[in-house]
């Protein structure tokens, strides 16, 4: 029930963001086409410029829609477990043109397959990291590392930035949106922590959570 409620909340959030983003772009398309219609008998060059703007905006809207479809339905095999499930999530995002590399040790694969609560947290963190890499960073490559150290599961999702965002002034610690706050809260509930920050031209999302029977440490401050 907890899993279904979490997934329902995430789908509702994603649907709102899809509605707002896609609705805004479609409004811009409509405005450009209306202006082109008015200008076609007055300024042909301006009319064609508005048509090109509408075309570019439509392409952006389609790309965003495809991204959210991938984000809402990342795993095609509900029976997949462990690193195989992470690989399926990565594969669904590769369909957007993103290069995603997944690596993990045997211990992490075994623990993911046997601890459902930790696995759900890790899967959601990976999905959120990939979605943010596409949506906010305009990333081209994402590296996902998973390992077990001292009875703790450690996840790192690292992405680069597209040319446009790479030129912007760096922000070492971003403002957390709903998705990252949810990951942070769930990690803390399990006695772990989440850190998200920009380091040397890359964005790092790190999640650490103790495994069952390891004894949960106190909640660490998230940044």
Secondary structure, DSSP 8 states (H G I E B T S, - for coil): -HHHHHHHHHHHHHHHHHHHHHHHHHHHHHHHHHHHHHHTTT-HHHHHHHHHHHHHHHHHHHHHHHHHHHHHT--S-TT--HHHHHHHHHHHHHTTT-EEEEEE-HHHHHHHHH-HHHHHHHHHHHHHHHHHHHHTS--SEEEEEEEEETTEEEEEEEE---HHHHTS---SS----HHHHHHHHHHHHTT-EEEEEEETTEEEEEEEEE-TTS---------
